[in-house]
Amino acid sequence: MRFEVQVEVRLREGIADPQGQTIERSLPHLGFGGVSGVRVGKSIRFTLDAASEEQARAEVADMCTRFLTNPVIEDSAVSIEAVDAAGVA
């Protein structure tokens, strides 16, 4: 089976986010008021071949722990969707 995977990586609560702070300070100067709590993360998307969704989730979890995230300071949210051979969900 083929799966479309999206991993959203973000800093854990309590970890300083200088990029988010810079964006938050800059937005009012550009006319965007009322914005607070800005956090910057990253999105990683890929296609994965696996025997089942359970196996795909386990493999992605292992990828996150070993390579895609820094588990000391980052959390991740994973979404997995099965697609057919033509790439349609």
C-alpha positions as CSV (number, residue, x, y, z in Angstrom):
1,M,0.0,0.0,0.0
2,R,1.1,3.6,-0.6
3,F,0.5,6.4,1.9
4,E,0.8,10.2,1.7
5,V,2.5,11.3,5.0
6,Q,2.6,14.8,6.5
7,V,4.7,15.4,9.6
8,E,4.2,18.7,11.4
9,V,7.1,19.6,13.6
10,R,7.0,22.3,16.3
11,L,9.0,23.3,19.3
12,R,7.7,22.0,22.6
13,E,5.9,24.4,25.0
14,G,8.4,26.3,27.1
15,I,11.2,26.2,24.4
16,A,12.2,29.6,23.2
17,D,11.1,30.3,19.6
18,P,13.2,33.3,18.4
19,Q,11.7,33.1,14.8
20,G,8.2,33.2,16.2
21,Q,9.0,36.1,18.4
22,T,10.5,38.1,15.5
23,I,7.4,37.4,13.4
24,E,5.1,38.4,16.2
25,R,7.0,41.7,16.8
26,S,7.1,42.5,13.1
27,L,3.4,41.9,12.2
28,P,2.0,45.1,14.0
29,H,4.5,47.2,12.0
30,L,3.0,45.8,8.8
31,G,-0.5,46.6,9.9
32,F,-1.5,43.2,11.3
33,G,-2.6,43.8,14.9
34,G,-4.0,41.4,17.4
35,V,-1.6,38.5,16.6
36,S,0.0,36.7,19.5
37,G,1.5,33.3,20.4
38,V,3.4,32.9,17.1
39,R,5.3,29.7,16.8
40,V,7.4,28.6,13.8
41,G,7.6,24.9,12.8
42,K,8.2,22.8,9.7
43,S,6.1,20.5,7.6
44,I,7.6,17.4,6.0
45,R,5.6,15.6,3.3
46,F,6.5,12.3,1.6
47,T,5.0,9.1,0.1
48,L,5.7,5.9,1.9
49,D,5.1,2.3,0.8
50,A,4.1,0.0,3.6
51,A,2.1,-3.2,4.1
52,S,-0.5,-1.5,6.3
53,E,-1.4,1.8,7.9
54,E,-0.2,0.4,11.2
55,Q,3.2,-0.4,9.8
56,A,3.4,3.0,8.1
57,R,2.6,4.8,11.4
58,A,5.2,2.8,13.2
59,E,7.8,3.5,10.6
60,V,7.0,7.2,10.5
61,A,7.2,7.3,14.4
62,D,10.6,5.8,14.2
63,M,11.7,8.3,11.5
64,C,10.5,11.1,13.7
65,T,12.4,9.8,16.8
66,R,15.6,9.0,14.9
67,F,15.9,11.7,12.3
68,L,13.0,14.1,11.4
69,T,12.7,15.7,14.9
70,N,14.8,16.5,17.9
71,P,12.7,14.7,20.5
72,V,14.3,16.7,23.3
73,I,12.9,20.1,22.1
74,E,10.3,19.2,19.4
75,D,7.0,17.5,19.1
76,S,5.4,16.1,15.9
77,A,1.9,15.5,14.6
78,V,1.6,12.9,11.9
79,S,-1.2,12.5,9.4
80,I,-1.2,9.5,7.0
81,E,-3.6,8.9,4.2
82,A,-3.8,5.8,1.9
83,V,-3.6,6.5,-1.8
84,D,-4.2,4.3,-4.8
85,A,-1.6,3.6,-7.4
86,A,-2.5,6.8,-9.3
87,G,-1.8,8.8,-6.2
88,V,-5.4,9.6,-5.4
89,A,-6.5,9.6,-1.8
